[in-house]
Amino acid sequence: MSGTLNKVMLIGHLGDEVKMHYFDGGNCVGRFPLATNETYTNKQTNERVTNTEWHNIVVRNKAAEICEKYLSKGDKVYIEGRLKTRKWQDDKGMDRYSTEIQCTDFTFLSAKNDNQGGNVPTPNPQQAAQKPASNPATQSKTEGTDDLPF
């Protein structure tokens, strides 16, 4: 082991639809924003304060296609992955940086009602291979924090 770890675990809500980009050779990338919230009570004003943090999620290939098919804006999802910072140049030639979560695992947490009878979609073999978020303590911390701006 190299003595380092780059691991991110998030439970949040999609801020937009999954945007897909297809490449020659059949590969693809899906991108979407994920919102996580922290809520607390300001002790001085006794006011409830919610801070929303936005994360740029990147999924690849078959996982991206599954996300595009089953996820939509506002859905709750568990994401596991690693941080990756990209460097690029804007139109003026200035160096810009973007930090993303490269998704390695995900679990859908919102129940979906299909237009085909109201059933929850059955996961395909690739989705079934994804590890579920099995830590109930992590899941219960986010219950009741659905005060999203969308």
N, C-alpha and C positions, 0 to 999 in steps of 0.2 A: 504494500500500500504506500502511496506517495505521501501520506500525512496531510492531505487536503480534502476538502469536501465542498462541492458546489451543488446544493440541493434546495429546492423551493417547493413548499406545499401550500396551496391556496384553496380556499372555498369562497366563491363569489358569484356574482351575476354578470352575464354578458351585457356589455354596453351597446352592442351592435351585432348585426348578422356576421357570420363567418365569411370573410372575403377570400376567394380562391384565386390562385395564380397557377397556371399549368405550363409545364416545360416540355420541350422536345424529349422524346423517350418515355413519356408517360408519367413522369414524376410531377408532384404538385405540392403546393404550400398553402395552408390556410392560416389566416391571421384574424384575430379579434381582440377587442379590449375587454378586460375583466375588472370589475369593481369590487373592492373589499372595503368594509366599513369598520370603524371603531367608534363606539358610542360610550360616552361618560357624562357624568353630571358635574358641572362647574361648581365647586364648593363655595365660591364667593357669591355667585349670582343665582345658584340653585337651578340653573338652566341646563337642559339636556343638549349636549353638543355631539354632533356626528361628523367624523372626518372620513372622507372617501378617498381611497388610494386607487389609482388606475394602473393596471399592468398590461403590457403588450404581450399577448400569447401567440406563439407560433407552433403549428402542428404540421406534420409532413405526411405525404403520400396517403395510404389507406386511412390512417387516423384522421387526416384532414377531411377526407371525403365523408367519413362517419360523422364528424362534427358538423359539417355543412348540412348533412341530411337531417340530423336530429336536433341540433341546437338552434335556438333563435333568441333574439334580444330579450333580456330579462330572465332567461333560464339560469337556474343555479347549477353549478358544476364544481367538482373537485379536480384540481390540476396539480400534477406533480411534474417537476422538471428541473432545469438548471438555468442559471443566469448566463446570458451571452450579450456582450456589448459590441455593437457594430459601429464602424467608423465609415462615414461617407461625406461627400462634398455637395454643398447646395449649389444653386444656380450662380451664386457669386464667387464660387471657388473656396468658400469657408469650410473648414473641417467641422462636421457635426457628428454627434454620437447618439446612439439609441440603445437603451438596455431593454432586452426582451427576455421572456421566459420561453425556453425551448422545451416544449411539452414532451415528456416521455411516457406519461400515463395520465389517464383521466377517468372520471366516473360521473355520469349524469345523475344529478340529485333532484331535478324537477320531474314530477310525473307528467307524462305527455298523453294527451287525448288526440288520437288520430281522427281524421274526418271519416275514416272507414270503420265506424262502429264504436269509437271511444276507447279502444284498447291501447295499453302501453306498448310501444314498439318492442318486438322481440330482438334482442341483440344478435348480430351476426357473429360468426366465429372469431373474427378479429376483435370485435368489441368485447366479447365474452372473455377473451384472453387478458383484458385490461384488469389490473388489480383494483378491487373496490376500496374505498376509503373506510377502513375498518376501525378507526379510532373514534369511539363515540364521544370521548371527552372533547376532541377537536370539533366534532360536528355540533355538539350541544352549545358550545361557546358562541356559535354564530346564529343559533336559533333566536328569532325575535329581533334580529338586526336588519330587517328588510326595509329600512327607511332609505330607499334609493331615490335619487333625483329623477329617475325615469320610470 
